[in-house]
């Protein structure tokens, strides 16, 4: 059974990077809610997490690969990976991205900028997002 909430503090390897104190899958809201020991809290939409997956499929080998058609994607599972990351399982079959604590924190801190850049890349590619 895949847990929908992973709670607990994780010790910091370098003492400076915030670590999650709670990760909660909020399926009805379509977000992964992440709280950090720094006091920061982020609600990361499923589509955003999917198109910015840290996997080689998305990141490519030096050039980020534009992900399209992910408007309605859902996270169907969250699995812990050691004490440093989670693996998100998406309903489109994608399950190879390991979201380390630093990746989740970066995605939260830079959500607005990342999303704006993504929307511009879609527009430049001639892709029109569908309503989800």
C-alpha positions in Angstrom: 0.0 0.0 0.0 1.4 3.4 -1.0 1.3 5.9 1.8 -0.5 9.2 1.2 1.3 11.0 4.0 4.9 10.7 5.1 5.7 12.4 8.3 8.8 13.0 10.4 11.9 14.9 10.4 15.0 13.9 8.4 18.4 14.8 9.6 20.4 17.2 7.4 23.6 16.0 5.8 25.1 19.5 5.5 22.9 21.4 8.0 21.8 24.0 5.5 19.2 22.5 3.2 15.7 22.5 4.6 14.2 19.0 5.0 10.5 18.1 4.9 8.7 17.6 8.1 5.5 16.5 6.3 4.6 15.4 2.7 0.9 15.0 2.1 -0.7 13.8 -1.1 -3.9 15.9 -1.5 -5.6 14.1 -4.4 -8.8 16.1 -4.3 -6.9 19.4 -4.5 -4.5 18.0 -7.1 -1.4 18.9 -5.1 1.5 17.5 -3.1 1.7 19.6 0.1 5.2 19.8 1.5 6.2 21.4 4.8 9.9 22.0 5.6 11.7 22.4 8.9 12.5 26.0 7.8 8.8 26.8 8.2 8.2 27.0 4.5 5.2 25.2 3.1 4.5 24.6 -0.6 1.5 23.1 -2.5 2.9 21.7 -5.7 0.3 20.9 -8.5 0.5 17.5 -10.0 1.0 18.8 -13.5 3.9 21.0 -12.3 5.6 18.0 -10.6 5.2 15.9 -13.7 6.6 18.4 -16.2 9.5 19.2 -13.9 10.2 15.6 -12.9 13.9 15.1 -12.2 13.9 12.0 -14.4 16.1 11.5 -17.4 12.9 11.2 -19.5 12.1 14.9 -18.7 15.5 16.4 -18.0 17.2 14.7 -20.9 20.9 14.5 -21.1 21.8 18.1 -21.0 18.7 19.5 -22.7 15.3 19.6 -20.9 12.6 17.8 -22.9 9.3 19.7 -23.2 6.5 17.7 -21.7 3.0 18.3 -23.3 -0.4 16.9 -22.7 0.0 16.6 -18.9 -2.8 18.9 -17.8 -4.9 16.2 -16.2 -2.1 14.0 -14.8 -2.6 12.8 -11.2 -0.2 11.5 -8.6 -1.5 8.1 -7.5 1.3 7.2 -5.1 4.2 8.5 -3.0 6.9 6.1 -2.0 9.8 7.0 0.3 13.3 6.4 -1.0 15.7 6.1 1.9 15.8 9.2 4.0 16.5 11.6 1.1 13.7 11.5 -1.4 10.3 10.3 -2.6 9.3 8.6 -5.8 6.0 9.9 -7.2 3.8 7.5 -9.2 1.8 9.3 -11.9 -1.4 7.9 -13.6 0.3 8.3 -17.0 2.8 5.5 -16.0 5.7 7.9 -15.2 7.4 6.7 -12.0 11.2 7.2 -12.5 11.7 10.6 -11.0 13.3 10.7 -7.6 12.3 13.9 -5.8 15.0 14.6 -3.3 14.4 17.0 -0.5 16.5 19.7 -2.4 14.5 19.1 -5.6 11.2 19.5 -3.8 12.4 22.6 -2.0 13.7 24.1 -5.2 10.4 23.3 -7.0 8.5 25.0 -4.2 10.7 28.1 -4.0 10.8 28.6 -7.8 7.3 27.5 -8.7 6.2 30.8 -10.2 9.3 31.3 -12.3 9.5 27.7 -13.4 5.8 27.6 -14.4 6.1 30.9 -16.3 9.1 29.5 -18.2 7.2 26.3 -18.9 4.2 28.2 -20.3 6.5 30.3 -22.5 8.1 27.1 -23.9 4.7 25.6 -24.6 3.6 28.8 -26.4 6.9 29.0 -28.4 6.4 25.3 -29.4 2.8 26.2 -30.6 1.1 24.0 -28.0 -2.1 25.2 -26.4 -2.8 23.8 -22.9 -6.2 22.1 -22.4 -8.3 22.9 -19.4 -7.8 20.2 -16.8 
